Amino acid sequence: MGKLQGKVAVITGGSSGIGLAAAKLFVAEGAYVFITGRRQKELDEAVRVIGDNVTGIQGDVADLADLDRLYESVNATGRRIDIVFANAGIAEFAALGNITEAHFDKLFSTNVKGVLFTVQKALPLLNDGGSIILTGSVASAKGTPAFWVYGATKAAIRNFVRGWTVELKDRCIRSNVLSPGPIDTPIIGEQPQDAMARILSTIPMGRMGEPDEVAKAALFLASDDSSFVTGIELFVDGGRAQI
């Protein structure tokens, strides 16, 4: 029997990268998974790759109406939720002196507002004893030139789980942050290559991580293996934030 047998998970940003790897692993471990993505073509392909026990719902977590539609779709199936993996996020570089309001709003709308309302709107369907997992980043703990607006968004959600750990304790709902270092996903290819080379040079293990390595950590936080774990930030970063 799988570690998530009979469980229901919602994974935002599930059409590629870490979210897709987690969705595949969760299904393999017995869960039914709802995944979201902004682009219908990529979402459809992710559903095809995952195979059974998955539903794809197109939407942008920064759009609260899209989140309402997500949970209406879950509710319409008669299912309740055991795991919320608020994974959707975006990253951009911009140095001090070149920050625009659009850059700031874009990152905070998706990475902070989107995460908050992904979780808040799930609460009526989230079972007591459930697990909330947020995708943070090593960037929240490291000073990286031109990457600190992104880092600030991830530091904000680190504080979310501290508060939620206390607020949701009577429902025995656990909240944790999973913070990857550089992972070989499509979002990495969109970043300035010189900046990424500098970051990679600081990883003690000397390489980028793989999405499957982060997915395995997400499985730990989603399953009963972490039944006495809440309020933490679990780094999967090759040691970058630890030195």
N, C-alpha and C positions, 0 to 999 in steps of 0.2 A: 504494500500500500504506500502511495506517495505521501510526502510530508504535507501536502495541501489537499489531500483527498476530500472532495465534497465542498471545498471552499470556493468563494466567489471573490475575484479581484478586479479592481478598476486600475488601469495603468494609463496615465496620460503620457503623450509623447511616445506611444507604443509602436509607431510605424517604422522606426529605424533605431540603430544604435543600442544604447543600454535598455531602453524600454522594450524594444523588440526582443532582445536577448532574454530579458526577464519574463516577457510574456510566453516565449517558447518554453522556458524552464518551468514556469508555474503550471502551464498546461501539462507538461510531462510529469509533474509531481501531483496531478490530480485535480487541479483547479479549473473552474470556468472563468474565462478572462474577457473583460470588456476593455478594448484599447481605443484610444483616440489619436487623431493626427489632423493636421491642418489641410493636407493635400490628399484628395480622394484617391488618386492613382496609387500613391505610395501606400496608403492605408489598405486599399484592396489587395495589393501585392503582399503586404504583411499578413493579412488574414489568410491568403492562399498559402503562404509559407508555414504559418503556424498550424493550419489544418483544422482539426476538430476543436470543439469547446471554446470557440472564440467568436466575439461579435465586434466589428469595427464601427465606430461612430465618429463621423467627421466633425471637427470643431476646433476652435481656438480657445484655450483656457483663459485668455485675457478677455473674452467675450462672455459675460455672465449668462446671456441667453443661450449660448452654446452649452454651457455647463448645465443649465436647467434641462435642456433637451437630452443631454447625456443621462442624467439621473431619471428623467421621465422614461427613457428607453429601458434602463435597467429595471425600473419599477414595473413597467408593462410586461416584463417576462415573469413577474411573480417572485423574482429572486431578491434576497437581501445581500449585503456586502460584508465580507470579512476582512478584506485588505484594500486599503487605498494607497497606491504608489503614485504620489504626485511628482512625476518625473519630468514633465514637459518644461523646457527652458531654452533660452537663447543666449548667445555670447557674442560680444563685439569688443574690439579694442578701440580706445580713444584716450588720448593723453590730456592731462590738465592744460587748459588753454584752448583745447579744441572740443570740449564737451558741448553738445547741443541739447536743447530741451527734448528734441525728438529722440536722441540716443538714450537719455536718462529715462524718459517716459516709456520707451519701448522695453527696456530691460526690466524696470520695476513693474510694469503692467503684467508681463508674462511671468517673471521669476518670483515676484512677491505677491501681487494681487491675485494672479492666477492660482498660485499654490494655496493661498488663504481660502479662496472661495471654492476651489476644488474640494478641500477638506470640509469646510463649513456646510456646503450644500450636500455633502455625502452623509452627514450625521444622522438625519432621519432614517436612512436605510442601513446605517452601519451597525452591525451586531455588537452587543456588549462583549468584551473580550477580544475585540478586533485589533488590527494593527495598522497604524498610519506610518508610512515611510515617505520622507521627502528627499529628493536628490539635491544635496548641497554641492560643495566643491572645496578642494584644497585651496582654491583662491580666496576663500573666506578667512583663511589663517595665514596667508602669505602676502607680503607686499610685492605686487607685480606691476611694473610700470605699464600704464595705459590700460590696465585690466581691472582697476580697482572699483569702478562702478559695478561691474559684474560681481566682483568679490563682495561688495557691500550688499548686493541682493541676496547672496548666499549666507552672509552673516545674519541678515534679518530673519531668514527662515530657521537658522540655528536657534534663535531665541524663541521662535514660535513653539518648538517642541518642548522647550523648558516650561513654558506656560501651560501648554496642553497636557503635559504629563501630570500637572496638578489638577487642572480643570476637569479632566476626563477620568480621574482615578476612581471615582465611584462607579463608573461603567467598566472599569478594568480594561480600558482601551490604552494600548501602548503607542507612544509616538517617538520616532527616532529619525535621525538624519544620516543618510548614507552619502559620504563625501568622496567622490573619485578624484584622482589626479588626472593627468592627460590620458585619455582613452581613445583608441583607434576607431573613431566614429566619423560619420560624414561632417559633423560640426567642426571637427579638427581641420579638415581640408579647406574650410571657409576662412580660417584665420591666417594672419600674416606668417609666412613660413620662417622668417628670421626670428620673430617673437617666439614661435613654438620651439625653434631650435634652442633658444636660450633657456626656455623652461625645461625642456627635455634634458639639458645638460645638468640640471640640479636634482635629478631623480637618482637616489642611491642605487636602485636596481638597474639603472642604465637603459630603460626602455619604456615605451608606452604600455599601458594596460590594454587588455582585451575586454570587449563588452561582456563576454561570458564570465569573466572574473568578477565583475561588478554584480552581475545577475546572481551569482552564487551567494554573495553577501546579502543581496536583497531577499533571497530565499530564506536565509537564516533569520532575518528580521521579521519576515512574514509568517514564519512557522513557529510551532511550539518549542523549537530548539532555543528560542530567545524569550521564553515565557517569563523570565525575571529580568528582562532588559528593557528599560524605558528611559527616555530623556537623553540618550547618548548621541554622540557623533562618531560614526564608524568610518574611518578613513580607509579607502582602497586606493592607495596613491604611490605604491612602490617606495614609501618612506619619505616622500618629499616634504610633508608637513611636520615630520617628526624630528627633524634635525635643524 
